[in-house]
Amino acid sequence: MQNHWGGTLEINGGDSTVADDKSKNLDWDRASYANQHYNNLDETQQSWLLGPQEKKKKKYVDLGCIVCSRTALKWTLLSLLIAFVVIGIPIIIAKSLPKHKAKPQPPDNYTVALHKALLFFNAQKSGKLPKNNGIPWRRDSGLQDGLSDATDVKGGLVGGYYDAGDNTKFHFPMSFAMTMLSWSVIEYEHKYRAIGEYDHVTDLIKWGTDYLLLTFNSSATKIDKIYAQVGGSQNGSTTPDDHYCWERPEDMDYPRGSISVGTGRDLAGEMAAALASASIVFRNNPTYSKKLVSGAQAVFDFARNKRGFYSRGSPYIEPYYNSTGYYDEYMWGAAWMYYATGNNSYFALATNPQIPGHTKAFYMIPDLSVLSWDNKLPAATLLLTRIRLFLSPGYPYEDMLKSYHNVTGLTMCSYLKRYNVFNFTKGGLIELNHGGPQDLQYVANAAFLASVFADYLNATGVPGWNCGGDFITISVLKDFAASQLNYILGANPMKMSYVVGFGDKYPKHVHHRGASIPNDKTRYSCTGGWRWRDAKTPNPNNIVGAMVGGPDRFDNFRDVRTNYSYTEPTIAGNAGLVAALVSLTSSGDIGVDKNTMFSAVPPMYPGNPPPPPPWKP
C-alpha cells in the first residue's frame, strides 16, 4: 500500500534478518559514530544524538557521624588554618607579653576638694592629738579645759574642735557640724569608701561625738545642765581671752572658762541630732552606737523639758552664736531620734501638727529656707520627706509628711534663679544672706540640700517636681548645686578658689591664729602675736581645706587676714562643704544609700502571717 508521499506503509516489507544485523552493528558502532560526527554538531544536536552527558561524581569523606564533601572539608580546614594565623597567633602573642594596667581615671574636682576639706577638721582639733593627725604645725592643746570649773566632768572638757580662726569651742555649731558630717556619711558611705576617706571622716565624727558626750552626764537618763562652751570673749574687752589675744592654741596662757546652761531646746535638740545621727554611722560598733543613742535620749529629754534659749543673756554666747528659735531643733532632733531608735513617739513629735505654727514652716519665708547652724527647718522637712518618699507610712502621718514634702519642693524652687526669690551676684553666686558677709557657708548647705533631694527623687524613679505650674527636672537641681560649688572652687570673676590649697589661686592670709603664726618653737604672748595678725606676708602654715567666708555681693574678695568677713573659716561651714562635695562627686556609685538610714526603724506595716501548718488527716 502506498502513502501520499511515496513509499510503502508496510513495516514487514524488508528482510528482517538484515535489519537486525544492521541494528546490532549500529549499537556496537554508536560511540565511534558519535566521535566521528561530534565536531560537526551543535550542542542541541549533540544532545539529540548522544543524550545527557554523564556528570562527574563528587567524592565524599565519612567522618563517622557526619558524611561531608571532600572539597568542603578541605576548604573548612583551610579556613580554620587561616583564622588561626590571622586571629589566634596575635592573641597568643598579646597574652604572652607583660601586662600593663590601664591608668585609672583621674578624680574629679569635687573629689580632690573633698580630700582637702576634710583636712580642715584635723587642723581644728583640740586636746591630745593622735600621731596620725597629719597637720605638722599642730600639737596638743587645751589640755586644761574644764579642769578648774567643770569639776563634775571627770578629766575636764578636753577635746572637740576649735570653732574658727579663734580658740573657742562653741558646742552649738560644733554639734551641727557633726550632724552634717554624719548625714553625709549615711547617704554616701559608698562614695567615701570609693575615695578612701571613710575611715578618716568617721574618725572626725567620733572625735566630735566623744567630746559632746563629755558635755553632760551621758551615763544618766535625766540631766539638768549641759556645758555649752569653753573659752570665749566679750565684745570690746581688753582682758586676755580667745579674741583679744592672737596666740596659737598650743600657747594659750589666759583663763578659759566653761559655760553651762540649765535650759535650751536649741542646743539640746542639736546635740541629740548629732549623737543620734552618729549612732547610725557607727551601727557596726554596737557598744559605741548604743552609748550614743543613750546620750541622745538624755539630751533630747532635756530639750523636751527645759524650754528656752541656751544663748539668751550670755555675753559670751549671744554675740556670736545666738539662737533665734528652738522649735526647728526640736523637730530636727526628733526626726533624727526616730531614725536612730525606731521609736514612734519621736516620729509623732516630729510630725506634731502644732510644730509648724512655732517654726512658721508653712509661711514660706525666704530666710527660713536657708539651712545654717541656727536654722535647721529646711533640713528637718527634707529629712521627714525622706520617710514619705521611701516608706510611705500613711495614716496618721501622711497629712503632715505631705505638707513637709510640699514645703521641701518650694524650698528647692526658691533656690532657682528663674523665680527671683534670692538675688544672684553677676558671677552667679546665690545671695542667701542678702549680700551679707560669709555667704559661702549658706551656699554650701543649700547645694547639699538640692543635691540630696535630687538623689531622693531619682532613687524613687521620680523625674522631678513642680514649682507652681512648671515641672522641674532633677538635672536642674543638680546643675544648681554644681554651679554653686564650682563658684566656690574657682569658677568666679576673681578666678580664685575659696578652699585653701585647691587650685592655683586661693587665700593666703586666712584669719586663723594657728595658721598665721610660725611653727618655730617660739612662744608668742597674748599681744606678741599681733605682729603676725597684722603682717602683710602670707600665712607661714597653709590651713589646707579651709573654706573662707567668701566674696561680697559684687564678687569681690580681699585676701586680708584682719578682715574675718572675707578670710575666716568655720567648722559649720566646712561641714556643709564636705556634704555637698561628696554628694556631687562622680567617684563610687551614684545616688544615695536608701536603706542604711532606716537600719533601726521597724517595718511600717505588719509582716505577712506565717503559712498554716500542713494538713494532717
Secondary structure, 3 states (H helix, E strand, C coil): CECCCCCECCCCCCCHHHHHHHHHHHHHHHHHHHHHHHHHCCHHHHHHHHCCCCCCCCCEEECCCCEEEHHHHHHHHHHHHHHHHHHHHHHHHHHHCCCCCCCCCCCCHHHHHHHHHHHHHHHCECECCCCCCCCCCCCCECCCCCCCCCCCCCCCCCCCECCCCCCCEEHHHHHHHHHHHHHHHHHHHHHHHHCCCHHHHHHHHHHHHHHHCCCCCCCCCCCCCEEEEECCCCCCCCCCCCCCCCCCHHHCCCCCCEEEECCCHHHHHHHHHHHHHHHHHCCCCHHHHHHHHHHHHHHHHHHHHCCCCCCCCCCCCHHHHCCCCCHHHHHHHHHHHHHHHCCHHHHHHHCCCCHHHHHCCCCCCHHHHCCCCCCCHHHHHHHHHHHHHHCCCCCCCHHHHHHHHHHHHHHHHHCCHHHCCCCECCCCCECCCCCCCCCHHHHHHHHHHHHHHHHHHHHCCCCEEEECCEEEEHHHHHHHHHHHHHHHCCCCCCCCCCECCCCCCCCCCCCCHHHHCCCCCCCCCCCCCHHHHCCCCCCCCCCCCCECCCCCCCCCCCCCCCCHHHHCCCHHHHHHHHHHHHHHCCCCCCCCCCCHHHCCCCCCCCCCCCCCCCCCC
